[in-house]
Amino acid sequence: MKVWMLNHYGLPPKYHPISRTYNFGQCLLEDGYDVTIMTASTIHHTDVNLVEKGKKYKTENVDGLKYVYMRAPDYQGNGIKRILNMCGYYRSLKKNWKKFGRPDVIVASSVHLLTCMAGIQIARKVNCRCIVEIADLWPLTLIEFGRIKEKSILAKVLYKLEYWVYKNADELIFTFEGGRDYVRNKGWDKKVNPDKIHYINNGLILSRYEKQKEEKRLEDVHLDNPDLFKVVYTGSIGDANALEYLIEAAETAKNKGVPDMVFLLWGDGPNKKKFQDYCDEHGLDNVIFKGKVKKEMVAGILSRSDVNVLMGHPYPLYQYGISMNKLFDYMASGKPVVSNIKCGYDILERNQCGMTVDGKKENAIFEALMQFHDMSREEYDVWCNRAKEAVKEFDFHNLTKKLEKIIENG
């Protein structure tokens, strides 16, 4: 069966670290499917364009997967040029898809809804099914993150497009568990059949993760110190990551005399210097900024922590669940997780492999960390083992079986 996967940001991992489409493609390939992935030619957060001006597209074979990079205009940041980039990818798909034959099924993935719209329109022309995958709720995410106003013309247009996509998709996959709740709350369940709504969260390929733990081991004086209780964060250091609450926990640990608790932060971002300056001014030598590392090094870091922390702001949209890639990296490390992101369908609490606290409540993060700090070794190991067991559900080989069932049962 020929499967086309449309994803604006679905580049192979050598270009971009978000690899959901690649992982699905690899697993589908192993199971005998013929997979073509069509992405935009631009690499997010860079000035690199894989297709030169004047060309329409470029093809490449990556690990057996056929990639088509559709020419889209260059952009930087989140302004008008990024919108034009999205529109350019949509136009390229509509103009050039005929050059690659006819699919048996299309899987079209957001972030933005134009990709999903293109998938539905192409599917109608070739008389095949289009499975739409929703990773972000647009425009709700943009509204709650303060990017657009709720009553703006743009928001109204996006809601209409979102409704059109949901209504016309043959199947809907949400990467968070509350997709049906969202459709029902919008009052769209009269036109969007709940039976065509599915849930396939993010995840990872566990065998690759386990290999990276051993082969990409980072030598580090703090990780290698058995006398320290290591609290580890990996990821961006920006407004959305709410690391001020983690810094407050470190300050509380310092003030309450917990000398062995050390906070190790791997990553970079616009708020890094601000937090470094704060820690220097307040003598927080228990907070250590480690800098940015390659994605393949993360498994070896997380697996040598004592607790990994998941940080963010508790936006109302999280009532429908969360699907952050790093959550599954954290769980696969076999160490407990402390999160300050209150959400519906909480995977950590359901599987009892982590604690979710109200990050805005004074000392909440510190108190959760202290529970693990003061735990007996036997009880701590139970939490670790639950994390290892729970993450198996989110191995991409298992997630792909769910996708294949949707592909085959249409």
C-alpha positions in Angstrom: 0.0 0.0 0.0 1.3 3.5 -0.9 1.1 5.9 2.0 1.8 9.6 1.5 2.7 11.5 4.7 2.3 15.3 4.4 4.0 17.3 7.2 5.4 20.8 6.8 8.0 20.1 9.5 8.4 16.4 8.7 12.1 16.6 7.7 14.4 13.7 8.5 16.3 13.8 11.8 19.5 14.9 10.2 17.9 18.2 9.4 15.4 18.7 12.3 15.0 16.9 15.6 11.2 16.5 15.6 11.0 13.0 14.1 7.4 11.7 14.6 6.8 11.5 10.8 10.2 9.8 10.3 9.5 7.3 13.1 6.1 6.4 11.7 7.6 6.1 8.2 10.4 3.8 9.4 7.9 1.5 11.2 5.5 1.5 8.3 8.4 0.6 6.0 9.3 -2.3 8.2 5.8 -3.6 7.9 5.8 -3.5 4.1 4.2 -0.2 3.3 5.5 2.1 0.5 6.1 5.4 2.2 6.6 8.9 0.7 7.0 11.9 3.0 6.3 15.4 1.6 7.7 18.3 3.6 8.6 21.9 3.2 12.1 22.7 1.9 12.9 25.1 4.7 14.5 23.9 8.0 12.8 25.5 11.0 14.9 27.8 13.1 17.6 28.1 10.4 18.1 30.1 7.2 18.6 26.8 5.2 16.4 26.0 2.2 17.0 22.6 0.7 15.5 23.6 -2.7 17.2 26.5 -4.6 15.1 29.3 -6.1 13.7 28.4 -9.5 13.3 24.7 -8.6 9.9 23.3 -7.6 11.0 20.4 -5.4 13.9 18.0 -4.5 13.8 14.3 -3.8 16.0 12.3 -1.4 16.1 8.7 -0.1 16.7 8.6 3.6 17.0 5.2 5.3 14.7 3.7 2.7 12.1 6.5 3.0 11.3 8.6 -0.1 11.4 12.3 0.8 10.0 15.1 -1.3 11.1 18.6 -0.3 8.5 21.0 -1.7 9.9 24.5 -2.4 8.7 27.1 0.2 9.9 30.6 0.6 12.6 31.4 3.2 11.5 32.8 6.6 12.9 33.7 10.1 10.8 34.1 13.3 7.0 34.0 13.6 6.0 37.0 11.4 4.4 37.4 8.0 7.2 35.6 6.3 6.4 32.4 8.2 2.8 32.7 7.1 4.0 33.1 3.5 6.2 30.0 4.0 3.1 28.0 5.1 1.1 29.2 2.1 4.1 28.4 -0.2 4.2 24.8 1.0 0.5 24.5 0.5 0.8 25.8 -3.1 3.7 23.6 -3.9 1.8 20.5 -2.7 -1.2 21.4 -4.8 0.9 22.1 -7.9 3.4 19.2 -7.8 1.7 16.2 -6.2 0.8 14.7 -9.6 4.5 14.1 -10.4 4.7 11.3 -7.8 1.9 9.0 -8.8 -1.2 8.2 -6.8 -1.4 7.2 -3.1 -3.7 4.7 -1.6 -4.0 6.8 1.6 -2.8 10.2 2.7 -1.8 11.1 6.3 -1.8 14.9 6.6 -0.4 16.4 9.8 -0.7 19.8 11.4 0.9 22.0 13.0 -0.8 24.4 10.6 -4.2 23.5 9.0 -3.2 24.3 5.4 -1.3 20.9 5.2 -4.5 19.1 6.3 -6.6 21.1 3.8 -4.1 20.1 1.0 -4.3 16.5 2.0 -8.1 16.4 1.9 -8.2 18.2 -1.5 -5.6 15.9 -3.1 -7.3 12.8 -1.6 -10.6 13.9 -3.3 -8.9 14.1 -6.7 -7.4 10.6 -6.5 -10.4 9.1 -4.7 -8.4 7.9 -1.7 -8.9 8.5 2.1 -7.2 11.3 4.0 -6.3 10.7 7.6 -5.7 14.1 9.4 -3.4 14.2 12.4 -3.8 17.1 14.8 -0.7 18.0 16.9 -1.8 21.5 18.0 -5.2 23.1 18.3 -5.1 26.0 16.0 -6.2 28.7 16.6 -6.7 27.9 20.3 -3.0 27.4 20.9 -2.2 30.7 19.2 -4.8 32.5 21.3 -3.7 31.1 24.7 -0.1 31.8 23.9 -0.9 35.4 23.1 0.0 35.3 19.4 -3.5 36.3 18.2 -6.6 37.7 19.8 -9.6 35.5 20.3 -12.1 37.8 18.5 -9.8 38.7 15.7 -10.7 38.1 12.0 -7.7 35.7 11.8 -9.0 33.6 14.7 -12.4 33.4 13.1 -11.0 32.4 9.8 -8.8 29.7 11.4 -11.8 28.3 13.4 -13.7 28.0 10.2 -10.8 26.2 8.5 -10.4 24.0 11.6 -14.1 23.0 11.4 -13.9 22.3 7.7 -10.8 20.1 8.2 -12.4 18.1 11.0 -15.7 17.7 9.1 -14.1 16.6 5.8 -11.3 14.4 7.1 -12.0 10.6 6.7 -10.3 10.0 10.0 -9.0 12.3 12.7 -6.0 11.5 14.9 -5.2 13.7 17.9 -1.8 13.5 19.6 -3.5 14.2 22.9 -6.2 12.1 24.6 -9.0 14.7 24.9 -9.6 15.3 21.1 -13.2 14.0 21.4 -13.8 16.4 24.4 -12.5 19.4 22.3 -14.8 18.5 19.4 -17.8 18.1 21.7 -17.0 21.4 23.6 -16.9 23.3 20.3 -20.4 21.8 19.4 -19.0 20.2 16.3 -19.9 16.6 17.2 -23.1 16.8 15.2 -21.0 17.1 12.0 -17.8 15.4 13.1 -18.5 11.7 13.8 -16.9 10.8 17.2 -16.3 7.3 15.8 -13.7 8.7 13.4 -11.7 10.4 16.2 -8.7 8.6 17.4 -5.8 9.1 19.8 -2.1 8.4 19.1 0.2 10.3 21.4 3.9 11.1 20.7 6.6 8.7 21.7 10.0 7.3 20.8 11.7 4.3 19.4 12.8 2.6 22.6 15.6 0.4 21.0 17.2 3.5 19.6 16.9 5.3 23.0 18.5 2.4 24.8 21.4 2.4 22.3 21.9 6.1 22.7 22.1 5.8 26.5 25.2 3.6 26.2 26.8 4.9 23.0 26.3 8.6 23.5 27.3 8.9 27.1 28.3 12.3 28.2 31.1 12.5 30.7 30.1 15.0 33.4 31.4 15.7 36.8 28.0 16.2 38.4 26.2 13.3 36.7 29.0 11.0 37.7 29.0 12.1 41.3 27.1 9.4 43.4 26.8 11.8 46.4 24.6 14.3 44.6 20.8 14.2 44.2 20.6 15.3 40.6 17.5 17.2 39.3 17.7 17.5 35.5 16.0 19.7 33.0 16.6 19.4 29.2 15.1 21.7 26.6 14.6 25.3 25.6 15.0 28.1 28.1 12.3 30.6 27.1 9.1 32.2 28.4 7.0 29.1 27.6 9.2 26.8 29.7 8.5 28.6 33.1 11.9 27.8 34.5 11.5 30.6 37.1 9.5 28.0 39.2 12.4 25.6 39.0 14.9 28.3 40.0 12.6 29.1 43.0 12.8 25.4 44.0 16.6 25.6 43.8 16.6 28.7 46.0 14.3 27.0 48.5 16.6 24.0 48.6 19.6 26.3 49.2 17.8 28.2 52.0 16.5 25.1 53.7 19.9 23.5 53.7 19.7 20.6 51.3 23.3 20.7 50.1 23.3 17.5 48.0 20.4 18.6 45.7 21.8 20.1 42.5 19.9 21.4 39.5 21.4 20.6 36.2 19.9 22.5 33.2 20.8 21.5 29.6 19.6 23.7 26.9 19.6 27.3 25.6 17.2 30.1 24.9 16.4 33.8 25.3 15.9 33.6 29.1 19.1 31.7 29.9 21.2 34.8 30.7 18.5 36.3 32.9 18.4 33.1 35.0 22.2 32.9 35.1 22.4 36.4 36.4 19.8 35.8 39.0 21.6 32.7 40.3 24.9 34.5 40.4 23.3 37.5 42.3 21.7 35.2 44.8 24.5 32.7 45.3 22.6 29.8 43.9 25.6 27.6 43.2 23.3 24.6 43.2 22.0 25.6 39.8 24.4 24.7 36.9 23.7 25.7 33.3 25.3 23.0 31.1 24.6 24.5 27.7 23.1 22.9 24.6 23.8 19.3 23.6 22.8 17.2 20.5 19.5 15.4 20.8 21.2 12.0 20.8 23.1 12.9 24.0 19.9 13.5 26.0 19.2 9.8 26.8 22.6 9.4 28.4 21.9 12.5 30.5 18.4 11.8 31.7 19.2 8.2 32.6 21.8 9.4 35.2 19.6 11.9 37.0 17.6 11.2 40.1 14.6 13.2 39.0 13.8 14.8 35.7 11.6 17.9 35.6 9.0 18.9 33.0 8.3 22.6 33.1 5.7 24.9 31.5 2.7 27.1 32.1 -0.7 25.4 32.8 -2.6 26.8 29.9 -6.4 25.9 29.8 -5.9 24.1 26.5 -4.0 21.4 28.5 -7.3 20.2 29.8 -7.3 18.0 26.7 -3.9 16.5 27.5 -0.3 17.1 26.5 1.9 15.4 24.0 5.4 16.8 24.6 8.2 14.7 23.0 10.4 15.2 26.0 7.9 13.6 28.4 8.5 10.2 26.8 12.3 10.7 26.8 12.0 11.4 30.5 9.9 8.3 31.1 12.2 6.1 29.1 15.1 7.2 31.3 13.7 5.0 34.0 13.7 7.9 36.5 10.7 9.6 38.1 9.4 12.9 36.7 8.2 16.0 38.5 6.0 18.2 36.3 4.3 21.6 37.0 2.0 21.3 34.0 -1.5 20.5 35.3 -3.3 18.8 32.5 -6.2 16.5 31.7 -5.4 12.8 31.0 -2.2 13.1 33.0 0.1 10.2 31.8 2.5 10.6 34.8 -0.2 10.3 37.5 -2.2 7.6 35.7 0.9 5.4 35.5 2.3 6.6 38.9 5.7 7.3 37.4 5.8 11.0 38.3 4.2 13.8 40.3 2.3 16.7 38.8 2.1 19.8 41.0 0.7 23.3 40.9 3.9 25.1 40.0 2.5 28.5 41.1 1.9 27.2 44.6 4.8 28.2 46.9 7.3 25.3 47.4 5.2 22.8 45.4 8.1 21.7 43.1 10.6 21.7 46.0 8.2 19.5 48.1 7.7 17.0 45.3 11.5 16.8 44.8 12.0 16.3 48.5 9.6 13.3 48.5 11.9 11.5 46.1 15.0 12.8 47.9 13.9 11.3 51.2 12.4 8.1 49.8 13.8 4.7 50.6 15.7 3.0 47.8 13.1 0.3 47.6 10.2 2.8 47.1 12.2 4.9 44.7 13.0 1.9 42.5 9.3 1.1 42.3 8.7 4.6 40.7 11.6 4.0 38.3 10.3 0.6 37.3 6.8 2.0 36.7 8.3 4.6 34.3 10.1 1.9 32.3 6.9 -0.1 32.0 4.6 2.8 31.2 6.8 4.1 28.3 6.5 0.8 26.4 3.0 1.9 25.3 4.6 4.8 23.5 7.2 2.9 21.6 6.6 3.9 17.9 6.3 0.2 16.9 3.2 0.1 19.1 2.0 3.5 18.0 2.4 2.5 14.4 0.2 -0.6 14.9 -2.6 1.9 15.9 -2.0 3.9 12.8 -2.0 0.8 10.6 -5.3 -0.2 12.0 -6.8 3.2 11.1 -5.2 3.0 7.6 -6.4 -0.5 6.9 -9.9 -0.3 8.4 -11.2 2.6 6.4 
